[in-house]
Amino acid sequence: MTKLYLITGLGEKITDQNYKDFITSLEGKYVVIPVDLGLDNSPYTFGEMLAKARAQIVDNTPDDVIMGFSIGALIAYQLATEIKFSKAIICSICSILDGDLDFYPAEEVKKIFTDKQIRDLLSSQYGRPLGLTTLLYGANETKEVIARSKKLAKQFEVLLVEINGAGHNFSGQYLQSVKNLLIQADT
């Protein structure tokens, strides 16, 4: 059966009800493998988080799928530039690489990231995904998430999907849209 590597966003857990419902809805179609980044109060740099995630993707095949939300989407996206998946589903990609931090007030950035993490993020670049990639964002997202999603879609010619009525929350219409995309991809 096809594996689905799933990376949640910051503060989210695979045991949250929305993720439980999502995983249950995919039973019989995918074996869901959670990728644990240990993100809560993480001292890790982006490169270290990426390496930690990469180490959890074992025995992958070209049929496997990767999916992430928010910071998990950023990790999933970067992994999809290094590892060929049949599909990468990137949900509300966190826009913090390649100069994106400049869009946020410096004092806010320093509250969230250490100096080491900031240097690492500023030196990291978005790459070209190796396989079929779909970027999704909610119509009610921040302008930074929407702008980064559109820029990546145009730059690397990947599919872009706006989810009407959705914000930066993996639930409701957002969850249903991703589920439909996965099931559609499987048929």
Salt bridges, closest charged atoms under 4 A:
ASP40 OD2 - LYS13 NZ 2.79
GLU48 OE2 - LYS116 NZ 3.84
ASP64 OD2 - LYS3 NZ 3.53
GLU82 OE1 - ARG54 NE 2.61
ASP100 OD1 - ARG148 NH2 2.72
GLU108 OE2 - LYS111 NZ 3.32
ASP115 OD1 - LYS110 NZ 3.59
GLU141 OE1 - HIS168 ND1 2.75
GLU144 OE2 - LYS143 NZ 3.44
